[in-house]
Amino acid sequence: MTNKDYSLLFRALSDETRLKIITFLKSGKEHCACQILETLTISQPTLSYHMKILLEAGLIHARKQGTWMWYTLDKSVLKQAGQFFNFK
């Protein structure tokens, strides 16, 4: 990863709502936006804003089915974030 990639990643991780979304997606299952909304006290447009940032950072994958977006967490990107702090 480049420094720019890490910058996007840590920006995405610096928000409490996005951390809640990541925690919800840690189960490894695919979840639709409606399921994520049920766990948060935010509007659908606000969720879309946060999901866009997580997508740009590469933390999640998205696919559209019908009218809903379905999301999964990319745990390999979180592992790379941890490697950034791997001091020797």
Secondary structure, 3 states (H helix, E strand, C coil): CCHHHHHHHHHHHCCHHHHHHHHHHCCCCCEEHHHHHHHCCCCHHHHHHHHHHHHHCCCEEEEEECCEEEEEECHHHHHHHHHHCCCC
